[in-house]
Amino acid sequence: MLLDDELQGLSYLKLLCEQIPELDVIKVFDNPLLFLRDFPNIDCDLYILDIEMPGLNGLQVARLLQGKPVIFITAYKEYALDAFELDAIDYLQKPVKLERLHLAVQKTIKRTAGNPALFKHTQLNTSKGRTLIYFDQLAYIRTSETDSRDKLAKMIDNSTLLLKNISFDNLCGLLPPGQFCQINKKEMIGFKSIHSFSHNEITTRIQDNNGQPLVLTLSGMYRKKFLQEIKL
């Protein structure tokens, strides 16, 4: 969610955010009071706030967010100490550059990696258009048989969704750590879908086409990371 009382600055900030793959702008506000009225009803992972605004400044707004991840963007240097006393992720000065904003987003991802619950969903391009995908509904992902650039996602209700033109590296960056892991060159598994595993196989709670538990290969290249992620 974005908050900046200057419409031109808000439009520019939204344009920058739309160029960062890890970000999806849920809603923008040019009034801090309207922001505070609406934010409890909107599922959001990160707040990017201006500081100097009429009625209520960004520092006051951040205090009311009760520790949620915040990046401050302002034309002024003198608020930096106040911002970091609030444990802000980052403090960017206007005019903001895309590379600097992207760095702030990467810092957000690293800081929140220890608390995957902060991130509940992402939006990806699929065969059905831009689609909201909730992590707790995602069971398994494999490379598409028709185009290796695409990935077939299987949900816990057995429905499937074709993810368009995305690599496993990008998926690993978007999915919460400790919940998903790539296990070979063509497959990724959600830990909640695992029934048991051995040195080179993973038996899942997913049924194959014959109604039997789906068994996947645990490749040596990915075994060490898998064991680290599953905390064994």
PAZAPA-4460 file (N, C-alpha, C; in steps of 0.05 Angstrom, whole numbers, plus 32768, in hexadecimal, padded with zeros to 4 digits):
% residues 232
    n_x    n_y    n_z   ca_x   ca_y   ca_z    c_x    c_y    c_z   seq   type   mol
   8011   7FE8   8000   8000   8000   8000   8012   8019   8000     1      M     A
   800A   802D   7FF1   801A   8045   7FEE   800A   805D   7FF9     2      L     A
   8019   806F   8007   800D   8087   8012   801F   809F   800D     3      L     A
   8015   80B2   7FFE   8023   80CB   7FF8   800F   80E0   7FF1     4      D     A
   800F   80F7   7FFF   7FFA   810B   7FFA   7FFE   811A   7FE0     5      D     A
   8015   8118   7FD3   801A   8125   7FBA   8013   8112   7FA3     6      E     A
   7FFF   8118   7F93   7FF5   8106   7F7F   800B   80FF   7F6A     7      L     A
   801A   8113   7F63   802F   810E   7F4F   8044   80FA   7F5A     8      Q     A
   804C   80FE   7F73   805F   80EC   7F80   8053   80D1   7F83     9      G     A
   8039   80CF   7F8A   802C   80B6   7F8D   802B   80A6   7F73    10      L     A
   8025   80B4   7F5D   8024   80A7   7F43   803F   809D   7F3B    11      S     A
   8054   80AC   7F40   806F   80A4   7F3A   8078   808C   7F4A    12      Y     A
   8071   808C   7F64   8078   8076   7F76   8069   805C   7F6C    13      L     A
   8050   805F   7F65   8041   8048   7F5C   804E   803C   7F42    14      K     A
   8057   804E   7F30   8064   8046   7F18   807E   8036   7F1E    15      L     A
   808D   8040   7F31   80A6   8031   7F39   809F   8016   7F44    16      L     A
   808C   8015   7F56   8084   7FFB   7F62   807B   7FE7   7F4E    17      C     A
   806E   7FF0   7F39   8064   7FDD   7F25   807A   7FD1   7F14    18      E     A
   8092   7FDD   7F16   80A9   7FD2   7F07   80BA   7FBF   7F18    19      Q     A
   80B1   7FBA   7F31   80C0   7FA8   7F43   80B0   7F8E   7F45    20      I     A
   80BA   7F77   7F3B   80AB   7F5E   7F3A   80A0   7F55   7F54    21      P     A
   80AE   7F5A   7F6A   80A5   7F51   7F84   808E   7F60   7F90    22      E     A
   8087   7F77   7F84   8072   7F88   7F8E   8059   7F88   7F7E    23      L     A
   8043   7F88   7F8C   8028   7F8D   7F80   801B   7FA3   7F90    24      D     A
   8015   7FB9   7F83   8008   7FD0   7F91   7FEA   7FC9   7F95    25      V     A
   7FE3   7FC6   7FAF   7FC7   7FC0   7FB5   7FB5   7FD8   7FB4    26      I     A
   7FBF   7FEE   7FC0   7FAF   8007   7FC0   7FC1   801E   7FC6    27      K     A
   7FB9   8036   7FBC   7FC8   804F   7FC1   7FB6   8063   7FCF    28      V     A
   7FC3   8074   7FDF   7FB4   8088   7FEE   7FC3   80A3   7FED    29      F     A
   7FB4   80B9   7FEB   7FC0   80D3   7FED   7FB7   80E2   8006    30      D     A
   7FAA   80D3   8018   7FA0   80DF   8031   7FA5   80CB   8048    31      N     A
   7FB5   80D3   805C   7FBB   80C1   8072   7FA3   80B8   8082    32      P     A
   7F8F   80C9   8085   7F77   80C1   8094   7F67   80AB   8086    33      L     A
   7F65   80AE   806B   7F58   8099   805C   7F68   807F   805C    34      L     A
   7F82   8082   805C   7F93   806B   805D   7F8E   805B   8077    35      F     A
   7F8D   806A   808E   7F89   805D   80A7   7F6D   8051   80AA    36      L     A
   7F5A   805D   809C   7F3F   8052   809D   7F3D   8037   808E    37      R     A
   7F4D   8035   8078   7F4A   801D   8067   7F5E   8007   806C    38      D     A
   7F75   800D   8077   7F8B   7FF9   8077   7F84   7FE0   8088    39      F     A
   7F74   7FE1   809D   7F6E   7FC8   80AC   7F5F   7FB4   809B    40      P     A
   7F51   7FBD   8086   7F40   7FAB   8076   7F4E   7FA1   805D    41      N     A
   7F68   7FA8   8059   7F76   7FA1   8041   7F8E   7F8F   8048    42      I     A
   7F90   7F78   803B   7FA7   7F66   8040   7FBF   7F70   8032    43      D     A
   7FD3   7F78   8041   7FEB   7F85   8035   8004   7F7D   8045    44      C     A
   801B   7F7B   8037   8034   7F72   8043   8047   7F89   8048    45      D     A
   8045   7F9F   803A   8059   7FB5   803C   804B   7FD0   8037    46      L     A
   8053   7FE3   8047   8048   7FFE   8045   805F   8012   803E    47      Y     A
   805B   8021   8029   806E   8036   8020   8061   8051   8025    48      I     A
   806D   8060   8037   8061   8079   8042   8072   8091   803D    49      L     A
   8065   80A7   8035   8071   80C2   8036   8071   80CA   8053    50      D     A
   8080   80DF   805A   8081   80E7   8076   8071   8101   807A    51      I     A
   8079   8117   806D   806B   8130   8071   8051   8131   8062    52      E     A
   803B   8130   8071   8020   8131   8065   800E   8141   8078    53      M     A
   7FF9   814E   806D   7FE7   815D   807E   7FD6   814A   808F    54      P     A
   7FD0   8153   80A7   7FBE   8144   80B9   7FCD   812F   80CA    55      G     A
   7FDD   811E   80BD   7FEB   8109   80CB   8004   8102   80BA    56      L     A
   801B   8102   80C7   8033   80FC   80B7   8038   80DE   80B6    57      N     A
   804B   80D7   80A5   8051   80BA   80A1   805B   80AC   80B9    58      G     A
   806A   80BA   80CA   8074   80AE   80E3   805D   80A7   80F6    59      L     A
   804A   80B8   80F7   8032   80B3   8108   8022   809B   80FD    60      Q     A
   8020   809B   80E2   8012   8084   80D5   8020   806A   80DB    61      V     A
   803B   806A   80D9   804A   8052   80DD   8047   8047   80F9    62      A     A
   8045   8059   810D   8041   8050   8129   8026   8041   812C    63      R     A
   8012   8049   811C   7FF8   803C   811E   7FF7   8022   810F    64      L     A
   800C   801C   80FF   800D   8003   80F0   8017   7FEC   8101    65      L     A
   8020   7FF2   8119   8028   7FDE   812D   803D   7FCA   8123    66      Q     A
   8052   7FD4   8118   8069   7FC3   8111   8068   7FB7   80F5    67      G     A
   8054   7FBD   80E5   8053   7FB2   80CA   806A   7FBE   80BA    68      K     A
   8075   7FB0   80A5   808C   7FBA   8096   8086   7FD4   8088    69      P     A
   8097   7FE8   808C   8094   8003   8081   80AD   800C   8073    70      V     A
   80AA   8018   805C   80C0   8027   804F   80B7   8044   804D    71      I     A
   80C8   8056   8056   80C1   8073   8055   80CE   807F   803C    72      F     A
   80BF   8091   802F   80C9   80A0   8018   80C2   80BD   801D    73      I     A
   80D7   80CE   801D   80D3   80EA   8024   80E8   80FC   8016    74      T     A
   80E2   8115   8015   80F5   8128   800A   8108   8133   801F    75      A     A
   8104   812B   8038   8113   8137   804E   8125   8122   805C    76      Y     A
   813D   812C   8064   8150   811B   8071   814B   8118   8090    77      K     A
   813F   812D   809B   813F   812F   80B8   812E   811B   80C7    78      E     A
   811E   810B   80B8   810D   80F7   80C6   811A   80DB   80C7    79      Y     A
   8132   80D9   80BD   813E   80BE   80BA   8140   80B0   80D6    80      A     A
   8149   80BF   80EA   814D   80B3   8104   8132   80A9   810F    81      L     A
   811D   80BA   810D   8102   80B3   8116   80F9   809A   8107    82      D     A
   80FF   8099   80EE   80F5   8082   80DD   8102   8068   80E7    83      A     A
   811C   8068   80ED   8129   8050   80F5   8123   8049   8112    84      F     A
   811C   805C   8122   8113   8056   813D   80F8   8047   813C    85      E     A
   80E9   804B   8126   80D1   803C   8122   80D6   8021   8114    86      L     A
   80F0   801A   8111   80F8   8001   8104   80EE   7FFF   80E7    87      D     A
   80EF   8016   80D9   80E8   8016   80BD   80FC   8004   80AD    88      A     A
   80F2   7FF8   8098   8103   7FE7   8087   8118   7FF9   8079    89      I     A
   8110   8010   806F   8122   8022   8061   8117   803E   8060    90      D     A
   8128   8051   8058   8122   806D   8058   812D   8078   803E    91      Y     A
   811C   807F   802B   8124   8088   8010   811E   80A5   800C    92      L     A
   8130   80B3   8000   812B   80D0   7FFB   8121   80D4   7FDE    93      Q     A
   810F   80E6   7FDB   8105   80ED   7FC1   8119   80FE   7FB2    94      K     A
   811B   80FD   7F98   810C   80EB   7F86   8118   80CE   7F88    95      P     A
   8106   80BB   7F8B   810E   809F   7F8E   8116   8093   7F74    96      V     A
   812C   8084   7F74   8134   8075   7F5C   812B   8058   7F5E    97      K     A
   8125   804D   7F47   811B   8031   7F46   812E   801E   7F54    98      L     A
   8148   8020   7F4F   815C   800E   7F5A   815C   8010   7F79    99      E     A
   8159   8028   7F83   8159   802C   7FA0   8140   8020   7FAD   100      R     A
   8129   8023   7FA0   8111   8018   7FAA   8112   7FFA   7FA9   101      L     A
   811D   7FEF   7F94   811F   7FD2   7F92   8131   7FC7   7FA8   102      H     A
   8146   7FD5   7FAF   8157   7FCC   7FC5   8148   7FCC   7FDF   103      L     A
   8137   7FE0   7FE3   8127   7FE1   7FFC   8113   7FCA   7FFD   104      A     A
   8108   7FC2   7FE6   80F6   7FAB   7FE6   8105   7F92   7FEC   105      V     A
   811D   7F8F   7FE2   812D   7F77   7FE9   8134   7F76   8006   106      Q     A
   8139   7F8D   8013   813D   7F8E   8030   8124   7F85   803F   107      K     A
   810D   7F8D   8034   80F4   7F84   8041   80F1   7F66   8040   108      T     A
   80F6   7F5A   8029   80F4   7F3D   8026   8106   7F2F   8039   109      I     A
   811F   7F38   803B   8133   7F2B   804C   812A   7F2D   806A   110      K     A
   8120   7F45   8071   8119   7F49   808D   8101   7F38   8095   111      R     A
   80EE   7F35   8083   80D5   7F27   808A   80D8   7F09   8084   112      T     A
   80EF   7F00   807B   80F3   7EE3   8075   80EF   7ED2   808D   113      A     A
   80F5   7EDD   80A5   80F2   7ECD   80BD   80D5   7ECC   80C7   114      G     A
   80C4   7EDB   80B9   80A7   7EDB   80C1   8096   7ED9   80A8   115      N     A
   8095   7EC1   809C   8086   7EBD   8083   8069   7EC4   8085   116      P     A
   805E   7EC6   809D   8041   7ECC   80A0   803B   7EE8   8096   117      A     A
   8050   7EFA   8095   804C   7F15   808B   8043   7F15   806E   118      L     A
   804C   7F01   805F   8045   7EFF   8043   8032   7EE8   803E   119      F     A
   801A   7EEE   8036   8005   7ED9   8034   7FFF   7ED2   8017   120      K     A
   8006   7EE3   8004   7FFF   7EDE   7FE9   8011   7EEE   7FD6   121      H     A
   8010   7EE7   7FBC   801D   7EF7   7FA8   800B   7EF7   7F8F   122      T     A
   8012   7F08   7F7C   8003   7F09   7F63   8016   7F01   7F4C   123      Q     A
   800D   7EEE   7F3C   801D   7EE4   7F26   800D   7EE4   7F0C   124      L     A
   801C   7EE6   7EF6   800F   7EE3   7EDB   8009   7EC5   7ED7   125      N     A
   7FF0   7EBF   7ED0   7FE8   7EA4   7ECB   7FD9   7EA3   7EB1   126      T     A
   7FD1   7E8A   7EA9   7FC1   7E87   7E91   7FA6   7E94   7E93   127      S     A
   7F9E   7E9B   7EAC   7F84   7EA9   7EB0   7F88   7EC7   7EB5   128      K     A
   7FA0   7ED1   7EB0   7FA6   7EED   7EB5   7FB4   7EF1   7ED0   129      G     A
   7FB6   7F09   7ED9   7FC2   7F0F   7EF3   7FB2   7F03   7F09   130      R     A
   7FBE   7EF1   7F19   7FAF   7EE1   7F2C   7FBB   7EE3   7F48   131      T     A
   7FAA   7EE7   7F5C   7FB3   7EE7   7F78   7FB6   7ECB   7F82   132      L     A
   7FCE   7EC4   7F8C   7FD3   7EA8   7F95   7FDA   7EA9   7FB2   133      I     A
   7FCA   7E9B   7FC3   7FCF   7E9A   7FDF   7FE2   7E82   7FE5   134      Y     A
   7FF7   7E87   7FF4   800B   7E73   7FF9   8000   7E5B   8007   135      F     A
   7FEC   7E5F   8019   7FE2   7E48   8028   7FD0   7E36   8017   136      D     A
   7FCA   7E3E   7FFE   7FBA   7E2E   7FEC   7FCC   7E20   7FD7   137      Q     A
   7FE6   7E25   7FD7   7FF8   7E1B   7FC3   8006   7E02   7FCD   138      L     A
   8004   7DEC   7FBD   800F   7DD2   7FC6   8028   7DCB   7FB7   139      A     A
   802A   7DD0   7F9D   8040   7DC4   7F8D   8042   7DD3   7F73   140      Y     A
   805B   7DD6   7F68   805F   7DE4   7F4F   8073   7DD3   7F3E   141      I     A
   806D   7DD0   7F25   807F   7DC2   7F13   8081   7DD1   7EF8   142      R     A
   8096   7DCB   7EEA   8099   7DD8   7ECF   8084   7DCD   7EBC   143      T     A
   8079   7DDF   7EAC   8065   7DD7   7E99   8071   7DC5   7E84   144      S     A
   8062   7DB1   7E7B   806B   7D9E   7E67   806B   7DAA   7E4B   145      E     A
   805C   7DC0   7E47   805A   7DCC   7E2D   806D   7DE3   7E29   146      T     A
   8074   7DF1   7E3F   8086   7E08   7E3C   8095   7E0B   7E57   147      D     A
   80AF   7E06   7E56   80BF   7E05   7E6F   80C0   7E21   7E7D   148      S     A
   80B9   7E36   7E6F   80B8   7E50   7E7B   80A1   7E53   7E8E   149      R     A
   808C   7E43   7E8A   8074   7E43   7E9B   8075   7E2E   7EB1   150      D     A
   8066   7E32   7EC6   8066   7E1F   7EDC   8048   7E18   7EE3   151      K     A
   8044   7DFE   7EE8   8029   7DF5   7EEF   8027   7DF3   7F0E   152      L     A
   8015   7E03   7F1A   8011   7E03   7F37   7FF9   7DF3   7F3E   153      A     A
   7FFC   7DE1   7F51   7FE6   7DD1   7F5B   7FDE   7DDB   7F77   154      K     A
   7FC5   7DE0   7F7A   7FBB   7DEB   7F93   7FB1   7DD4   7FA6   155      M     A
   7FAD   7DDA   7FBF   7FA5   7DC5   7FD2   7F8A   7DB9   7FCC   156      I     A
   7F79   7DC8   7FBD   7F5F   7DBD   7FB5   7F60   7DAD   7F9B   157      D     A
   7F79   7DA7   7F91   7F7E   7D98   7F79   7F7A   7DA8   7F5F   158      N     A
   7F72   7DC1   7F61   7F71   7DD1   7F49   7F8D   7DD9   7F40   159      S     A
   7F90   7DE0   7F27   7FAA   7DE8   7F1C   7FA9   7E03   7F0F   160      T     A
   7FC0   7E10   7F0E   7FC2   7E2A   7F02   7FDD   7E2C   7EF4   161      L     A
   7FDD   7E36   7EDB   7FF5   7E38   7ECB   8002   7E54   7ED0   162      L     A
   8019   7E54   7EDC   8028   7E6D   7EE1   8038   7E73   7EC8   163      L     A
   8035   7E8B   7EBE   8042   7E92   7EA5   805D   7E9F   7EA8   164      K     A
   8071   7E94   7E99   808B   7EA0   7E96   8098   7EA8   7EB0   165      N     A
   809C   7E95   7EC1   80A9   7E9A   7EDB   80BC   7E84   7EE1   166      I     A
   80D4   7E8B   7EEC   80E8   7E77   7EF2   80E5   7E6E   7F0F   167      S     A
   80F1   7E57   7F16   80F1   7E4E   7F31   8101   7E61   7F43   168      F     A
   8116   7E6E   7F38   8125   7E82   7F48   8112   7E98   7F51   169      D     A
   8102   7EA2   7F3F   80EF   7EB8   7F45   80DA   7EAE   7F59   170      N     A
   80D1   7E96   7F55   80BD   7E8B   7F68   80C8   7E88   7F84   171      L     A
   80E1   7E7F   7F86   80EE   7E7C   7FA0   80F0   7E97   7FAE   172      C     A
   80F4   7EAD   7F9F   80F5   7EC7   7FAB   80DA   7ED2   7FB4   173      G     A
   80C5   7EC8   7FA8   80AA   7ED1   7FAE   809C   7EC1   7FC4   174      L     A
   80A2   7EA7   7FC5   8095   7E96   7FD8   80A2   7E98   7FF4   175      L     A
   8093   7E95   8009   809F   7E98   8024   80B2   7E82   802A   176      P     A
   80CA   7E88   8034   80DD   7E74   803C   80D3   7E63   8052   177      P     A
   80DC   7E49   8053   80D2   7E37   8068   80B8   7E2B   8062   178      G     A
   80AC   7E31   804A   8092   7E26   8042   8093   7E18   8027   179      Q     A
   80A6   7E20   8016   80A9   7E14   7FFC   80C7   7E11   7FF5   180      F     A
   80CC   7DFD   7FE5   80E8   7DF8   7FDD   80E9   7DEA   7FC2   181      C     A
   80FC   7DF2   7FB1   8100   7DE3   7F98   810F   7DC9   7F9F   182      Q     A
   8106   7DB3   7F93   8112   7D99   7F99   8120   7D8B   7F82   183      I     A
   811C   7D95   7F6A   812B   7D8D   7F53   8128   7DA2   7F3E   184      N     A
   8133   7D9E   7F26   8133   7DB3   7F12   8117   7DBB   7F08   185      K     A
   8104   7DA9   7F0C   80EA   7DAD   7F01   80D3   7DAF   7F15   186      K     A
   80D9   7DAD   7F2F   80C3   7DAB   7F42   80C9   7DBA   7F5C   187      E     A
   80B4   7DC5   7F68   80B5   7DD3   7F82   809E   7DC9   7F92   188      M     A
   80A2   7DC5   7FAD   808D   7DB9   7FBE   8088   7DCC   7FD5   189      I     A
   806F   7DCD   7FDD   8067   7DDA   7FF6   806A   7DC6   800D   190      G     A
   8077   7DCE   8022   807E   7DBB   8038   8064   7DAE   8044   191      F     A
   804E   7DBD   8044   8036   7DB2   804F   802B   7D9B   803E   192      K     A
   8035   7D98   8025   802D   7D82   8014   803D   7D69   8016   193      S     A
   8052   7D6A   8027   8065   7D53   802A   805A   7D40   803F   194      I     A
   8058   7D27   8037   8051   7D11   804A   806A   7D05   8057   195      H     A
   807E   7CFF   8047   8097   7CF4   8051   80AC   7CF7   803B   196      S     A
   80C6   7CF3   8043   80DB   7CF5   802F   80F2   7CE3   8037   197      F     A
   8102   7CDB   8023   811A   7CCC   8027   8131   7CDB   801B   198      S     A
   8147   7CCE   8017   815F   7CDB   800C   815A   7CE8   7FF1   199      H     A
   814B   7CDA   7FE0   8147   7CE5   7FC5   812A   7CE5   7FBB   200      N     A
   8117   7CE1   7FCE   80FB   7CE1   7FC6   80EA   7CF0   7FDA   201      E     A
   80D5   7CFD   7FD0   80C1   7D0A   7FE2   80A6   7CFF   7FDB   202      I     A
   8099   7CF4   7FEF   807D   7CEA   7FEB   806B   7D00   7FF5   203      T     A
   8058   7D08   7FE4   8047   7D1F   7FEA   802B   7D16   7FF2   204      T     A
   801B   7D2A   7FFB   7FFF   7D26   8001   7FEE   7D2B   7FE8   205      R     A
   7FFB   7D31   7FD2   7FED   7D36   7FB9   7FE9   7D1B   7FAB   206      I     A
   7FD1   7D18   7F9F   7FCC   7D00   7F90   7FD3   7D03   7F73   207      Q     A
   7FDF   7CED   7F67   7FE5   7CEE   7F4B   7FCC   7CE6   7F3B   208      D     A
   7FCF   7CE2   7F20   7FB8   7CDC   7F0F   7FAB   7CC2   7F15   209      N     A
   7FBA   7CB0   7F23   7FAF   7C96   7F2A   7FA4   7C95   7F47   210      N     A
   7FA4   7CAC   7F54   7F99   7CAD   7F6F   7FAD   7CA5   7F84   211      G     A
   7FC7   7CA1   7F7C   7FDC   7C9A   7F8E   7FEC   7CB3   7F98   212      Q     A
   7FF9   7CB1   7FAF   8009   7CC8   7FB7   801F   7CCF   7FA2   213      P     A
   8021   7CE8   7F9C   8035   7CF1   7F89   8050   7CF0   7F95   214      L     A
   8063   7CE2   7F88   807F   7CDF   7F92   8091   7CF0   7F80   215      V     A
   80A1   7D01   7F8C   80B3   7D13   7F7E   80D0   7D0D   7F83   216      L     A
   80E1   7D14   7F71   80FE   7D10   7F74   810B   7D27   7F83   217      T     A
   811A   7D21   7F97   812A   7D35   7FA6   8146   7D33   7F9A   218      L     A
   814D   7D47   7F8A   8167   7D47   7F7C   817E   7D4E   7F90   219      S     A
   8195   7D42   7F8B   81AC   7D48   7F9C   81B4   7D66   7F9C   220      G     A
   81AF   7D73   7F86   81B6   7D90   7F83   81A5   7DA1   7F96   221      M     A
   818D   7D97   7F9D   817B   7DA7   7FAE   8177   7D9B   7FCA   222      Y     A
   8184   7D84   7FCF   817E   7D76   7FE8   8187   7D87   8001   223      R     A
   819F   7D92   8000   81A9   7DA1   8017   8196   7DB8   801E   224      K     A
   818E   7DC8   800A   817D   7DDE   8010   8161   7DD5   801A   225      K     A
   8157   7DBF   800E   813E   7DB4   8017   813F   7DAD   8035   226      F     A
   8154   7D9F   803D   8157   7D97   8059   815A   7DAF   806B   227      L     A
   8168   7DC4   8061   816A   7DDD   8071   814F   7DEA   8074   228      Q     A
   8140   7DEB   805E   8127   7DF9   805F   8112   7DEB   8070   229      E     A
   8113   7DD1   806F   80FF   7DC1   807F   8108   7DBF   809C   230      I     A
   8120   7DCA   80A2   812B   7DCD   80BD   8130   7DB1   80CA   231      K     A
   813E   7DA0   80BA   8147   7D87   80C5   8165   7D87   80C8   232      L     A
***
